[in-house]
Amino acid sequence: MVKRTSLEGAECPVARSLDAIGDWWSLLIIRDAFDGLRRFGEFQKSLGVAKNILTARLRALTAQGILELAPASDGSMYQEYVLTPRGRGLFHVVVGLRQWGEESFYEPGEAHSVLVDREGGLPVRRLELRSEDGRLLGPADTIVKKAADST
């Protein structure tokens, strides 16, 4: 097995983020946690992933501070995985991937799950990136300033 190179010390925030959540199992676990799954068995049933892989991903997400173990909400002796504030900060990432996937991998009219507003039951609007003054931004409207460039 090839050992993956760590990107935790990278200058790029995207690289550091991918070091923490950059495999599909981790992102699918996070998605399921947003959908209310909390127990090992729930994640395993939803994902169909091997127990050893799920164990490794849950440990890594816990070590990264994305999930934490908490006493079971039903008062039983079990522990549950819950999103931390850092983990809940991934909500826009998961929604962005969902919206990109809907746009890129489904034919018009093809059935798929839909993210809706819990209060009104209406579909969630597309995410938008806006400037500080409110202008809608696209890729051509932004640049990355390296750390040395910002001084």
Beta strands, then each sheet from edge to edge (+ up, - down):
strand 1: 67-71
strand 2: 79-83
sheet 1: 1+ 2-
end
